[in-house]
Amino acid sequence: MDLSEDDPVEEEAAMKKIAWVVSVFSIAFFVHVAHAQFGKGAMPKFYSDFKPVVGGWSEYQMTSKGEAPVKMKIAIVGKEGDAYWYETVMEDKKAGKTVSKMLVSGNPDDPNSVKRMIIKAGNEPAMEMPIQMWKQGAKPQESKGKVIDKGKETIKVPAGTFAAQHFQHQESGSLVDSWVYKDVSPYGLIKSQSKDFEMVLTGYGTGAKSLITEKPQKFEMSKMGKQVPSKKLVSNKEKDDDDDDDGNGNNDDNNDDDDEDE
């Protein structure tokens, strides 16, 4: 019995499991960034108040300079006590569909408001992330710039024509214009635009239901080390010796020795 090689099928499955977990952590971080930054990385920040209404949803198309458009849908899909289940669906051609679901007691921009977080990447099982691990290093993003109310304007986007309030946000030499309409849940955002980024409302409504219907698995980091089989390296000399033995018809003796060692 040769202990130097592992079952390739088992090893491949284990490596896929690790890659999936790494991608899930990346997505969890990405989701936080998507609600906390704007500009670099082409992720949106909602320059308006978070006003959750169960069932309310809004869908956007985000376009960054030099990048393919990305679709995003946000919705309030439930409530537990004073906290709301806030769900985000991101979809693009490269990464496919990713769903995140956070139980929040306030604005999702603030990591301290997040009580639970569930991620589902593509067809992989839904996984509940350890929230304390996810919060490490995360800080609430507060705008320190100036906001100018430019009054009400009529604006047309794919979702329709709205009499929206126009705000201009000036911070660190950058300008972000946003248009807000109160009846669009949960942020009221109709359009947001900066030098290299545009985000427009493509649809909105009520009656949203969660896309994560399965019971999520609990993520346990302690078990992940057991998922990858150990790999015992075989030196070139050992391989050459084995080849010589096979060629001389002496492999039976070597196999007997191996069996005794085992």
Order of alpha helices (4+ residues) and beta strands (2+ residues): alpha-beta-beta-beta-beta-beta-beta-alpha-beta-beta-beta-beta-beta-beta-alpha-alpha
